Amino acid sequence: MARLRILKAAHEGKRFALQDAVTFQYPKRIQSLKGELQLLQKDLERRNQAMEVQQGFAITLQGKVYEKHKEAGEVLRGIIEGVTAFTRHEVGMYKGFHADIPAASAVLSAGFFLEILHHAAFFLFFSPLPDIIGTSVLPCGRKEGGKN
């Protein structure tokens, strides 16, 4: 009988916790995610507008537009080598978004990050080792224009 009381108390505790989550936490989270979705949709529109102007690959590095991946990669690698540790370094523009090298990236000996900024941060990880390139998209709550 005592075991049943313990199980009942545990069940009720879980039920109240879920009730709290449904009543208070989930609505806030849903609103937050809806806001992030709207910002990402704005970013998508901006990217689409840039794609209409320039169909293929094009990145602006140090004020010059590069349309070939290899050439842009070489320039980008040269920029990376000149970056001081623990400083954010603005690289240029890609598809209407600012491209920066985050401060922490300069100290990574395994590679570096290129951060594409606006409402969300899109990270590209480049490694000197072949076939190691990773990406992730993180909504970062940036205001219009990509600056907080």
C-alpha angles and dihedrals in degrees: 000000000000090000090055091052090051092049091047092051091049091049093050091047091054091045092053091047090052091046089053091049092050093046101042116006103041097051090052091047092048091052091048092050092047089054092049090049091053091050091049090050089054089051090050091052090050091050091048091052090051090048090055090056096043115022100186134042116312129156128176112222121179090346097307125105117231120194099178119077095217094050092047090047092054092049091046091050089051090051091049093053090057096050117113117226118262095016128109110234123200109221105177141268134312123187091338096313132108114252116209138169106231118233095247093050095071093066096053109105091190094063143299142267127235110201119205107201140201123098091339130031114235111195125201116192117206122192130189086228114088119260096010107122120133133184137196136172118217123181104226104182095243119170123238110302095032098269126110 
